[in-house]
Structure formats: structure tokens, C-alpha cells
Amino acid sequence: MANYLTPAMSLYLDQLVDWPQILKLWRGDEVDVEGEVGAFRSVLETAASLVEGFQDEARRHWADEAELTADGGAVSPPHICAAYERLRESGLVSLSVSECYGGFGLPTLVNGLFLEMVSRADPSLMMVVGLQTGAAADIEKYGSEEIKQAVLPRFTSGEFQGCMDLTEPQAGSDLGGIQTRSTDLGGDRVRVDGQKIYISNGGAEVHLVLARDDDSYEESKGTTNGLSLIMVKRHRDDGTLNGLRVTRLERKLGIHGSATCEVLFEGAEGVRLGAKGHGFRAMLDLMNNARLGVASQALGLAEAALHDAVVYAQQREQFGKPIAEQPMVRSILAKMSVNAEAVRALLYRTYKLVDLNLAREAALKRTDLSEMERVEIQEELERDSTRVRLLTPLCKYFATEVCDDLTRDAMQVLGGIGYTMDSDVAKLHADSLIMTVYEGTSEIQASFALREIGKGALNVMFDHVRGELDEIAADPTRAELVETVKEMSERVDIAAKVLFSDIPYALLRSKLMIQMVIDVVVATEFLHQAAADENRIDLAADWIHRCAMESEHMSKRIESGLDDRIDRDMRLFELATTSV
Ligand SMILES: Cc1cc2nc3c(=O)[nH]c(=O)nc-3n(C[C@H](O)[C@H](O)[C@H](O)COP(=O)(O)OP(=O)(O)OC[C@H]3O[C@@H](n4cnc5c(N)ncnc54)[C@H](O)[C@@H]3O)c2cc1C
């Protein structure tokens, strides 16, 4: 069996993260950096050896579904419950919750590596632990101290699981359509009434619900104003059942082990987290967290498919030799590997930046900083928050799209057996298909990213990237590659100018645009990787040469379509409506 704590993960843990900078900001100059990083590694090593063991059971029981319970809940299939119990016994749940509530307070990168490993073994199990961590993080950020003391230790002990309840029949991508109602009961206490659908792990004890405030219900309808984030528990404090129940479980194409629930709220008692009417902002934190979580889920799943395809191609012989020796097959496998590494580069780079920002926020709360240090940290925090706001939808978009393609390629490598339900790659592909949809579809990620670009995030990000490239070019062997990446970035700038002269056209082309941005960022990160590990220079060179050619093509498509593309699509759409 493969070692889940891969060399690429270790490269980041050991070399590519500036832990002294992050940890000193986070915990102060006295921090024992070596000890902390050693602890991260030991958590991940323990997790890797445990989680690897879940893979076989997960695949054997892939089709097993969650079930409704008599008391209005839902229970995961036995293999998921058993794996969760093993994680819980080992203390491997809610890893990023602060130590004062019983967690490890782990950086997001380390938590992301953990989720990636869980997903590699079982993407359905990852839904359970990922949502649990995300819900706990939101409660830690927005809950009162009383709530945190009451709830978070029960998350870190594994007793409580969490879920996020946003979607309604009429409110999918557009959460302005939310109709679930929140009525004040005094203080932060509210009553919740409404129906949510497609809620993952909806049998969990703790629901974070986005609901519309009763007193501004009519005037806020159709917008994301007037929404509050409510924590609703399945059981009241006295142990009686609260007014919510799972009324239906969806049957799906994949991730069968993850319960996808319709949840009905009828007079459910809850407590508001954060300010009244500002729930969308609070939920965005949870969603951004979850988007990076889904990107980790996609990467873990892609690694599983890549591993299976490589092993099969080395063993399967046709025409007297392993199919891995056929140039076309080898080329498919090489492309799969480069694309998975590209996702890793983008995602780990984003996690690093998120951790640096969290460390800065922690530093700003301390009293031992001079005014000058405070101002400097605040400025860096604002600049890098802009970068994270752009990078997060890019990660979700890119990781999930690559995972779809990669698992499909894995099926092709396996030939006929890849299409049978006996093959694991078919299961992995079926599991991957939802990832471009939940936590905001690919189209929604592209439009979010475009909006950030429109607000100036691209300039902030590329200023930084160009500074990094200048430093990398100090090594003369890298100068030519750096020059190519800079040319790619200039093409992005030109394309952005063209796009923003016409907003509907910009939306139409947003996927092309963000792919060009991703290509530049990944190229830069690959060059950093190659500086730390010379073996990775082929990755950087391959990516840069391929993307440089594609960026020329994409920028031409963007520039040439401005005059007639929207009209042509309209005519083609009309043709479609009359021809079927
Ligand atoms: C297995 C599963 C698990 C889920 N888990 C959860 C969960 O835990 N919690 C939760 O709240 N929800 C969950 N969801 C719901 C999920 O987040 C939504 O399905 C998703 O956001 C899309 O909403 P929709 O299905 O209503 O599609 P729609 O919003 O109707 O979109 C349909 C299509 O139109 C496109 N589209 C819509 N608007 C635009 C636009 N402005 N620009 C471009 N394209 C657009 C979309 O990209 C998509 O291709 C889950 C769904 C599934 C299937």
C-alpha cells in the first residue's frame, strides 16, 4: 500500500513553509518552532498509518448508503461509523480547534493534508470530518464564549459532528432566495422554520443554518442581506429532541457513504452566531474554509486514482509489454501526475498564505507589539487577504475540475475493466463528479474569482508573483523559464483589460481568464518547489511550456470573441431549443 504521507507533502512540511515566521507571529518569539513542526509531523504520521487502513473497507462498501433513524436523524453506513470511531479514539477530529477547547490548534495546511489523506482513503468519510472541522471553526470565530465552552470540547472529543444548511429548493447558487425564517425569542435565541435540501451529514447534532430574519423578511427577500447564521442542535440542553428532522435521504451517483439529507425545521430552537442580519458574511467564512476543504478532498481522490492507474499500467501487458511502456499511455499518466501536482502547488500555496494571515491576526491581538510593527502587520494582512479571496475560488475550481478529468483518464488507462463496477477507478470517478457542484459550482467559483479580479486582486497578486519571479531568476538556470512565466502574466493583464470593457462578455469568458491566472501562479510555485528539490524542475518546465502555448491560444480566444461571441451563443442556443 502507498504511504499516504507523500514526499511532496513532506517537502512542504520540511522546506517550503516558513514555519519560524508563521509560528513566531502566531505564538510569540519564545515558540519552540522545531517542537511544533515535529508535532505536526507526528499527527500526520499517525493519521497516515490509520487512514491508509480505511481504504479497502471503503471501496468494498462503496455502495452502502446512510439510513434514516426512527428519531428523525440519519446514520452513516457501518464502515463510515467504524472509521470515524477509530479517528475519534485517536484524537484525530476537529484538529484545527484551539487548544483551550481541547483541540490541537493546527495550521490549515496541516489540517488540509489530513483531509487530503482521509479523502484518498474515503471521500465520504472526509465529508464527515471536513464538515465537523469547518463547523467548529465557524463557532470558534462567531460564537459567544459561553457557546464555545459548551460546544467546542464536544467537537474535539468527537461527540458532536456538524453540518451546514444553506441550500433550499429555490435557493441553490443564489442564496438570496433563502426562505427559512428566523424569529427572535429574546437575546440571541431564535426559532427556525423552513426546509433545507441536500444537506451533507444532515444527521449531525450541530446544524449551522442560514435563515432570513423575521423582522426584515419581506424587504430583504431576494438578497443576502437580512440573513442570520443560527446554530441549531438536534437535542435541546435538557436532552429532548429539538424541532428539526431529516425527512429524506437522496440516492446519488457517488459518495454513497455521505448522507445527503432533506432537513425540516419546525419551531426549532437555535442560537444566533455573530451579528443579526450578518449571517451571510459568517457563512462565507465557513464556505471559504469548506471550499479549500473540497479542494483537498479532490486532490486526495485524484491521488487515489493516479496511484491505481499507475499500478495497473505497470502490471497490465498487451503486445508483449506493460501498457505503461506505450508512449500514449505513459503520456496520459504523465499528464495526470503533472495536473495533480499543479493542484497541490496552488492549494498548498493558498494554505500557507491563510496560515500566515491567521498568524498575523493572532499577533495583532497580542500586546507586546510596537505601533510600527502593528501597522506593518495590518497592511500585510490586508494585502494578503485580497490574495486569499482570489486564490480560494481558484483552488476549488481547479482542484475539482482536474479531479474530474483525472479520474476519467484513470478509467481510460484501465480499459474495459475501468468501466465495470468491480473497478475502483470507476467508483472514484463517480465520487468526483459532485465536487464541481457542491460548495458553489465551477461557474460560481469562476464568477467569484472574476469579481475579485475586477476589484483589483489580480494586480495585488501579480505584483507579488513578479517579485517572487525576480528572486527566482537570480539563478541563471531558471532565467528563461521565469521570462516565459512573466510573458504569460502580461498576456493575462491584457486579457483582463479586454474583458472588463464588457462585463457580460467577461462573465462568459471567466473560466478562460481564471485558467490563465492559475497557470501563472502554479508555474511560480513549481519554480519554488524546484529550488527546494531539483527533481521537480521537470514539473516546472513541462507546466510552463505547455501553459505558455495555451495562454497564447486562450488570450487570442478572449480578444477575438468580443464583438460577436455573445450574439453567436444566443443564435446557437436558439438552434438548440428548436432542434430538440
Ligand atoms: C451530494 C450533495 C451534497 C451537498 N451538500 C450540501 C451541504 O452540505 N449544504 C448545503 O447547503 N448544500 C449542499 N449541497 C447543495 C449544493 O451546494 C448545490 O447543489 C449547488 O450549490 C448548486 O445549486 P443548485 O443545485 O440549486 O444548482 P443551480 O444553482 O440551479 O445551478 C444549476 C446550473 O446553473 C449554473 N448557474 C447558476 N447560476 C449561475 C450564474 N450566476 N452564472 C453561471 N452559472 C450559473 C450552475 O453553475 C449550474 O451549472 C449539496 C448538493 C449535493 C448534490
The ligand as a Tripos MOL2 file, in Angstrom:
@<TRIPOS>MOLECULE
LIG
   53    58     1     0     0
SMALL
NO_CHARGES

@<TRIPOS>ATOM
      1 C1        -24.2430   15.4730   -2.8120 C.3       1 LIG1
      2 C2        -24.5440   16.9080   -2.4800 C.ar      1 LIG1
      3 C3        -24.1320   17.4290   -1.2690 C.ar      1 LIG1
      4 C4        -24.4540   18.7560   -0.9330 C.ar      1 LIG1
      5 N1        -24.1080   19.2350    0.3080 N.ar      1 LIG1
      6 C5        -24.6150   20.4460    0.7090 C.ar      1 LIG1
      7 C6        -24.4750   20.8840    2.0600 C.ar      1 LIG1
      8 O1        -23.8540   20.2230    2.8980 O.2       1 LIG1
      9 N2        -25.0510   22.0640    2.4160 N.ar      1 LIG1
     10 C7        -25.7360   22.8250    1.5250 C.ar      1 LIG1
     11 O2        -26.2430   23.8630    1.9190 O.2       1 LIG1
     12 N3        -25.8610   22.4520    0.2270 N.ar      1 LIG1
     13 C8        -25.3220   21.2750   -0.1950 C.ar      1 LIG1
     14 N4        -25.4820   20.8620   -1.4930 N.ar      1 LIG1
     15 C9        -26.1190   21.7410   -2.4480 C.3       1 LIG1
     16 C10       -25.1310   22.3240   -3.4460 C.3       1 LIG1
     17 O3        -24.2760   23.2420   -2.8040 O.3       1 LIG1
     18 C11       -25.9200   22.9440   -4.5930 C.3       1 LIG1
     19 O4        -26.4780   21.8520   -5.3250 O.3       1 LIG1
     20 C12       -25.0600   23.8060   -5.5050 C.3       1 LIG1
     21 O5        -24.6610   24.9740   -4.8370 O.3       1 LIG1
     22 C13       -25.7940   24.2090   -6.7960 C.3       1 LIG1
     23 O6        -27.0810   24.6410   -6.5380 O.3       1 LIG1
     24 P1        -28.2890   24.0230   -7.4170 P.3       1 LIG1
     25 O7        -28.1840   22.5530   -7.3190 O.co2     1 LIG1
     26 O8        -29.5490   24.6480   -6.9640 O.co2     1 LIG1
     27 O9        -27.9820   24.4260   -8.8820 O.3       1 LIG1
     28 P2        -28.3630   25.8190   -9.5950 P.3       1 LIG1
     29 O10       -27.9690   26.9600   -8.7310 O.co2     1 LIG1
     30 O11       -29.7630   25.7580  -10.0520 O.co2     1 LIG1
     31 O12       -27.4010   25.7770  -10.8450 O.3       1 LIG1
     32 C14       -27.6370   24.9550  -11.9840 C.3       1 LIG1
     33 C15       -26.5790   25.2770  -13.0370 C.3       1 LIG1
     34 O13       -26.6370   26.6750  -13.3660 O.3       1 LIG1
     35 C16       -25.3560   27.2740  -13.1720 C.3       1 LIG1
     36 N5        -25.5280   28.6350  -12.6750 N.ar      1 LIG1
     37 C17       -26.3870   29.0870  -11.7330 C.ar      1 LIG1
     38 N6        -26.2210   30.4070  -11.5380 N.ar      1 LIG1
     39 C18       -25.2240   30.8060  -12.3600 C.ar      1 LIG1
     40 C19       -24.5700   32.0450  -12.6160 C.ar      1 LIG1
     41 N7        -24.9000   33.1590  -11.9750 N.pl3     1 LIG1
     42 N8        -23.5790   32.0730  -13.5420 N.ar      1 LIG1
     43 C20       -23.2120   30.9510  -14.1890 C.ar      1 LIG1
     44 N9        -23.7940   29.7560  -13.9900 N.ar      1 LIG1
     45 C21       -24.7770   29.6800  -13.0890 C.ar      1 LIG1
     46 C22       -24.6560   26.3870  -12.1440 C.3       1 LIG1
     47 O14       -23.2490   26.5070  -12.2390 O.3       1 LIG1
     48 C23       -25.1540   25.0080  -12.5440 C.3       1 LIG1
     49 O15       -24.3840   24.5200  -13.5840 O.3       1 LIG1
     50 C24       -25.1350   19.5630   -1.8510 C.ar      1 LIG1
     51 C25       -25.5180   19.0380   -3.0970 C.ar      1 LIG1
     52 C26       -25.2520   17.7210   -3.4040 C.ar      1 LIG1
     53 C27       -25.7290   17.1680   -4.7230 C.3       1 LIG1
@<TRIPOS>BOND
     1     1     2 1
     2     2     3 ar
     3     2    52 ar
     4     3     4 ar
     5     4     5 ar
     6     4    50 ar
     7     5     6 ar
     8     6     7 ar
     9     6    13 1
    10     7     8 2
    11     7     9 ar
    12     9    10 ar
    13    10    11 2
    14    10    12 ar
    15    12    13 ar
    16    13    14 ar
    17    14    15 1
    18    14    50 ar
    19    15    16 1
    20    16    17 1
    21    16    18 1
    22    18    19 1
    23    18    20 1
    24    20    21 1
    25    20    22 1
    26    22    23 1
    27    23    24 1
    28    24    25 2
    29    24    26 1
    30    24    27 1
    31    27    28 1
    32    28    29 2
    33    28    30 1
    34    28    31 1
    35    31    32 1
    36    32    33 1
    37    33    34 1
    38    33    48 1
    39    34    35 1
    40    35    36 1
    41    35    46 1
    42    36    37 ar
    43    36    45 ar
    44    37    38 ar
    45    38    39 ar
    46    39    40 ar
    47    39    45 ar
    48    40    41 1
    49    40    42 ar
    50    42    43 ar
    51    43    44 ar
    52    44    45 ar
    53    46    47 1
    54    46    48 1
    55    48    49 1
    56    50    51 ar
    57    51    52 ar
    58    52    53 1
@<TRIPOS>SUBSTRUCTURE
     1 LIG1         1 GROUP 0 **** ****
